Amino acid sequence: APCARARRPLASAPDWRSPRRRASAILQTLKNEALDERRAASPEIPAFSAGDALQMEILVDMDAKKPQKVRGLVIGRSNRGVDSSVTLFCKVAGTPMRRKIPLYSPFVKSITVLQKMFLTKGKKRVRRAKLNYLIDQGKNFRVP
């Protein structure tokens, strides 16, 4: 016959996981909640990848009335939940610059894909996730 011993419910069982693991789980749930809030507040993010041409409207500061338009080539994308960002290669006053812009920032007003596969003129996809070699080559291009 099976043991007739009464078992304690799981809720009252002590949690033997390390404090670091428990804190990590709590932090992960907080990050997921923050991501849901930011997704509801921020504009829709279109599907884009490295090699595409983007235009983003960004507020320089919260007091700015008119957003600044930033056009550039996507060098890379970092998917880190709330901290996701995109790295653009754009020209500011004729000088090539690399700008890292957070996607879920309240300063970002809109994101538009100008052209897919811009780097290869729409013929084939780029086979790299990060295109940092373009900066070393000093590529000259004009974003549409």
N, C-alpha and C positions, 0 to 999 in steps of 0.2 A: 504494500500500500504506500502511496506517496506520502511524503512528510506533511503533516497537518499543521505545521508551524505557520503562524500568521506572518505575512510579508508586509513590510512597510511600503506605503505608496512612494512612488519615485520623487514626488515633489519634496518630501521631507528628507530624502537621502542627501547626505552631505556632498558638496561638489569638491572633488579631489583634484580638479584641474589646477594647474599653476596659475597664480595671479596674473602673469603676463598673458596667458592664453585667454583668460576671462576678460581682461581689459581689451585685448585685441578684438574679441567678438563684439564687445560693447561699442568700441570705436568704429567697427565696420558697420554696425546698424546705424550709428549716428551719421556716418558718411553717406549711407544709402538714403536716409531721410533728407539730408541736405541736398543730395542730387535730385531727388524728386521735387523738392521745393524750387530749386534753380531751373529745372526743366519746365516747370509750370510758368515761371516768371520770364524766362529768356525766350528769344525768338527760335523758330524751328531751325535746326541745323541740317543743311542738305548733305547728301552723301558726296564726299570728295576724298581724293587721295593724293599722294605725291605726284607732281607733274601737272596738276590742274592749275588754272588761273582763277583766283578768287578776288572778290571785292567785298570789303567789310566796312561798315559804318560804325565808327568808334567815337565815343565822347572822350575828349581830352581830360576833362574833369567834370564833376557833377554839376557845376555852375554853367557849363557850356550850353549854349542854346542850340547850336548847329553841330551835328556830328561830322567828324572828319572822315573822308573816304580814303581807304587804304587799298591799293590794288597791288597784287603781287603773285608770284609763283609759289606754290606750296612746296616747301623743301621737305617737310616732315610733319607728322601728326602724332601727338602723344595722348593715348587714351588712358586716363587715370581717374575715372569717375568725375568728381567735382573739379578736380585739378586738371582736366583735359585741356590741351592747348594745341595750337597750330603754329608752325614756324613758316613765315613768309619771307621770300627774297624779293625786295622791292627797291625802287630807286627814289630817294628823297633828295631833291635839288640836284639831280644828276649823279649822286653818289650811291652806289649799291649798298644796301643795308639788309641785315637779317633782323626780323622782328618776331618775337615770340608773344603770341596773343592768347590769353585764356578764353576758351570757348563759352564758358558759363558765367562770365563776368557781367555785372550789371552795366558796365560801360559799353558792351557790344550791343548795338541796336539792330543790325541786320547782317546776314551773310548771304552772298550770292555767288554761284559758280558761273564765271564768265565763259570758260571753255574747258571741256574735259580733254585730257591728254594734250595740253597746250605745248608741252616741251617737245613732243614728237609730231606736232602739227596735226593731231588727231588720227595718225596712221596706226600707231601701236602703243601698247601700254608701257609704262616705265617699269623696269624690273628691279627696282630698289625701293625700300621703305623710306630711306632718308637720302636726299640728294645733296649732301654737303660738298661733294666734289665740284659742283657748279660754281661755288664761291671761289674755290682755288683756281679754277680755270678763268674766272672773270668773264663769264658769258655775257654778251650784250644781247638783250632782247627787249621787246616792247610788249607790255601786257595790253590786250585789246581794250 
